[in-house]
Amino acid sequence: MGYRLEELHGLVLEGQLHIKCLELAVWALDAKSKDANLIAKTGLRQLRLSWTQTQHNSDTINAADEQVLDALEPHPNLKYLKIENYRGTVFPNWMNNISAVKNLVRIELDEFRNCLGLLPLAFPSLEELNLYELPNLEKFLRDGAVAGSHQITFPRLYKLDISAVPKLILPRLPSVRNLCASRCKEWLLRSISNCYALTSLEICNCEDLTSFPSGMMQELTCLKNLCLNGFARLENLPNELIHLNDLEKLEVAFCDGILTFPEHVLQGLISLQTLDISYSRRLKSLSEGFGHLTSLENLQISDCPEPVFAKWYLPPLLPSVV
């Protein structure tokens, strides 16, 4: 059967700790549920807490999970936290306690299928946040929050990775530089403009999307790298590309609905150095808009079955085409 979590009580633990199969931790229902004593492990820097998905139906709400997670409060010295396949509906109380999470630099939440409403707010040191499979999470902020309140919510967050969080709306996140959004809906894309300091943006696997919401990229004037991958029904590139004067690299892959790159879309890409187009099965031609790409150094076109080179224009002095 294994060991009981209370056996961790007297151990001196440092560095990394991974506790698996927490679906077996029914001990948390009794009065001694905090006997694992993680809060006393001052040397613990990385903590991973996992429920086994194959033995733990992630679509079934389990109040025991909430008690287990609440009981496993780590010491405030913790830097990295990862939680997987949690079936509770609420986040643990200690995640809302700023003194308990003040030193967390990285958080990964994976398969929180039943968690409702809001993400906890008190992460003053957080730099990286990964959210995967949180279908009921809607916001980082409470309704009616004053305009400046979210500026201190994640003051150091620079990297945000989101996948399959369909109800999420991003607040104003002025420190975020790198954003990856996968399997998302239109309302999340609209809120990307709240991360106006982005230098790198990857949006992928939004197969139902036929067009980008108006104004989504207009404020992203710091953007240097943009990747659009896995838009099976996308018909056109975002019109706001014309505003991305600092963009240096553009990747377009698995966008089967795109027929060409319109001239008006390319006019603003005066700093573009690398363009990579791949697996776009209906792409027919490269428009004369490529003449505006005066900084282009690398052009790669691969796995595009249509005769792309039938009608195209390259800017002068382009070193090579792959």
Salt bridges, closest charged atoms under 4 A:
GLU6 OE2 - ARG4 NE 2.52
ASP65 OD2 - HIS56 NE2 2.78
ASP65 OD2 - ARG87 NE 3.83
GLU84 OE1 - ARG48 NE 2.74
GLU84 OE2 - LYS82 NZ 3.70
GLU108 OE1 - LYS82 NZ 3.58
GLU108 OE2 - ARG106 NH2 2.64
GLU111 OE1 - ARG113 NE 2.90
GLU127 OE2 - ARG156 NH2 3.14
GLU128 OE1 - ARG106 NE 3.79
GLU133 OE1 - ARG113 NH2 3.03
GLU133 OE2 - ARG183 NH1 2.90
ASP143 OD1 - LYS139 NZ 2.20
GLU186 OE2 - ARG190 NH2 2.62
GLU248 OE2 - LYS224 NZ 3.68
GLU251 OE2 - LYS249 NZ 3.59
ASP256 OD2 - ARG281 NH2 2.73
GLU263 OE2 - HIS292 NE2 3.20
GLU306 OE2 - LYS284 NZ 3.56
